[in-house]
Amino acid sequence: MALVLTSGPALEPVTVAEAKAHLRIDGTAEDLLLASLILTSRLHIESALGLALITQSWSVMLDHWPDRADVALPLRPVQAITDVRVLAADGTPVTLLPSSYVFEGRGVPPRLVRTGDAWPKPGRAASGIEIQLTAGFGSLASDVPATIRHALLLLVAHWYEHRDPIEIGLQGTSIPRAVSDLLSSHRVPRI
């Protein structure tokens, strides 16, 4: 399974101005660095939790359908399934009718469930199935849960203060526990 970003978020969950206020920074000399730290912190949180924070578009590529009636989607929250395509042997995409599947977005993980007896077989051995989806809490920064936004600010502050992960002669600096604590309610328990 491959996950491909097709359209990134239009904005970040926190602004440079919010980060500057959190860090008590005046002036604009650090704005580029802070924008980079915000982006990096968002990507770190999204990757660690399997989340999309701000609305974005993704493609899930599969080699074959699972042996069950449902396909677990590797990203959450999923707002909508925009398209499901199966590639024919000649590479021509065949779009599945929306009536051939049901999107179950309330569960963790979100799922695509077939309504018929079997999924249509792809004609290609690799990446013959493409599920296009829209994911994220919403298109506004205020749609992202406050705990995640605060954890992101704490992570930006941490990386601002500790620009090198390891300083020669010192023990490595780990991510503050407060960040993990704030994000814990958004983790999916692993059994």
C-alpha positions in Angstrom: 0.0 0.0 0.0 1.3 3.4 -0.9 -0.1 6.7 0.3 0.5 9.7 -2.1 -0.3 13.3 -1.3 -2.1 14.8 -4.3 -3.0 18.2 -2.8 -1.5 19.6 0.4 -3.3 21.8 2.9 -3.9 25.4 2.0 -2.6 26.6 5.4 -0.9 25.4 8.6 -2.8 24.7 11.9 -0.9 27.6 13.6 0.4 30.8 12.1 3.9 32.3 12.3 2.3 35.1 14.4 0.9 32.5 16.9 4.3 30.8 17.1 6.0 34.1 17.7 3.6 35.0 20.4 4.1 31.6 22.1 7.9 32.0 21.9 7.8 35.7 22.8 9.7 36.7 19.7 9.5 40.2 18.3 10.6 41.2 14.8 10.7 39.2 11.6 14.2 37.8 11.5 13.1 34.4 12.5 9.9 34.2 10.5 11.3 31.8 7.8 12.7 29.5 10.4 9.4 29.5 12.3 7.4 28.7 9.2 9.8 25.8 8.5 9.4 24.5 12.1 5.6 24.8 11.9 5.6 22.7 8.7 8.0 20.2 10.1 6.0 19.9 13.4 2.8 19.4 11.5 4.3 16.7 9.3 5.8 15.0 12.4 2.5 14.9 14.2 0.6 13.8 11.1 3.1 11.0 10.5 3.2 9.8 14.1 -0.6 9.7 14.5 -1.7 8.8 10.9 -3.7 12.0 10.8 -4.3 14.8 8.3 -4.8 18.0 10.2 -6.0 20.5 7.6 -8.0 19.4 4.5 -5.8 17.7 1.9 -6.2 15.2 -0.9 -4.5 11.8 -1.0 -4.4 8.7 -3.2 -4.2 5.2 -1.6 -2.5 2.8 -4.0 -3.1 -1.0 -3.6 -1.6 -3.9 -5.5 -4.7 -6.1 -4.8 -7.8 -6.0 -2.7 -7.7 -7.5 0.8 -9.3 -10.9 1.3 -12.1 -9.3 3.4 -15.0 -7.1 2.3 -13.4 -3.9 3.6 -10.3 -1.8 3.0 -8.9 -0.1 6.0 -7.7 3.4 5.1 -4.3 4.4 6.5 -5.2 8.1 7.2 -7.8 9.8 9.3 -10.1 11.6 9.6 -11.4 11.0 6.1 -14.0 13.5 5.0 -14.9 11.8 1.7 -14.0 9.2 -0.9 -13.7 11.1 -4.1 -13.0 8.3 -6.5 -12.1 4.6 -6.6 -10.4 3.3 -9.7 -9.1 -0.1 -10.9 -6.6 -0.2 -13.7 -7.3 -2.5 -16.6 -4.6 -4.6 -18.2 -3.9 -1.9 -20.7 -3.6 0.8 -18.0 -7.0 2.3 -18.6 -8.6 3.4 -15.3 -12.1 2.0 -14.6 -14.0 4.1 -12.1 -16.1 2.1 -9.7 -19.7 3.2 -9.2 -20.3 4.7 -5.7 -23.1 2.1 -5.3 -20.4 -0.6 -5.3 -19.0 0.5 -2.0 -19.9 2.2 1.3 -17.6 4.6 3.0 -17.5 4.1 6.8 -15.6 7.1 8.2 -16.7 7.0 11.8 -14.6 4.1 12.8 -10.9 3.8 13.5 -9.6 3.1 11.0 -11.9 4.6 8.4 -13.0 1.9 5.9 -14.2 1.4 2.4 -16.7 -1.6 2.4 -17.8 -3.3 -0.8 -21.5 -3.8 -1.4 -21.2 -6.7 -3.9 -19.8 -10.2 -3.7 -16.3 -9.3 -4.9 -14.1 -6.4 -5.7 -13.1 -6.1 -9.4 -9.6 -7.5 -10.1 -7.0 -5.0 -11.3 -5.3 -5.7 -14.6 -1.9 -4.6 -13.2 0.2 -6.4 -10.7 1.4 -3.2 -9.0 -0.6 -0.2 -7.9 -3.6 -1.4 -9.9 -6.1 0.1 -7.4 -6.4 3.8 -6.6 -8.6 5.2 -3.8 -8.8 9.0 -3.9 -9.9 10.7 -0.7 -10.1 13.9 1.1 -8.8 13.9 4.7 -8.4 16.4 7.5 -10.3 17.9 10.4 -11.4 20.8 8.2 -10.1 23.6 6.0 -9.6 26.1 8.9 -6.9 26.1 11.6 -9.7 26.3 14.2 -11.1 22.9 12.9 -8.0 21.2 14.3 -8.5 20.1 18.0 -7.0 22.5 20.5 -4.8 19.8 22.0 -3.1 19.1 18.7 -2.6 22.8 18.0 -1.0 23.3 21.4 1.2 20.3 21.0 2.3 21.7 17.7 3.3 25.0 19.3 5.2 23.1 22.0 7.0 21.1 19.4 7.9 24.3 17.4 9.2 25.8 20.6 11.2 22.7 21.4 12.8 22.6 18.0 13.4 26.3 18.1 15.4 26.0 21.3 17.1 22.7 20.3 18.2 23.2 16.7 20.6 20.2 16.8 19.2 16.9 17.9 22.5 16.0 19.5 25.2 18.2 20.7 28.7 16.8 20.9 29.4 15.6 24.5 25.8 15.7 25.6 22.9 13.3 25.6 20.3 13.6 22.9 17.4 15.9 23.4 14.0 14.1 23.1 10.6 15.5 22.4 9.0 16.9 25.5 6.6 14.6 27.3 4.0 17.3 27.3 3.8 17.0 23.5 3.2 13.3 23.7 0.6 13.8 26.6 -1.4 16.3 24.6 -1.4 13.9 21.5 -2.2 10.8 23.5 -6.0 11.0 23.1 -5.5 11.1 19.3 -3.4 7.9 19.2 -4.9 4.6 17.9 -4.2 1.9 20.5 -2.2 -1.0 19.0 -3.1 -4.5 20.1 
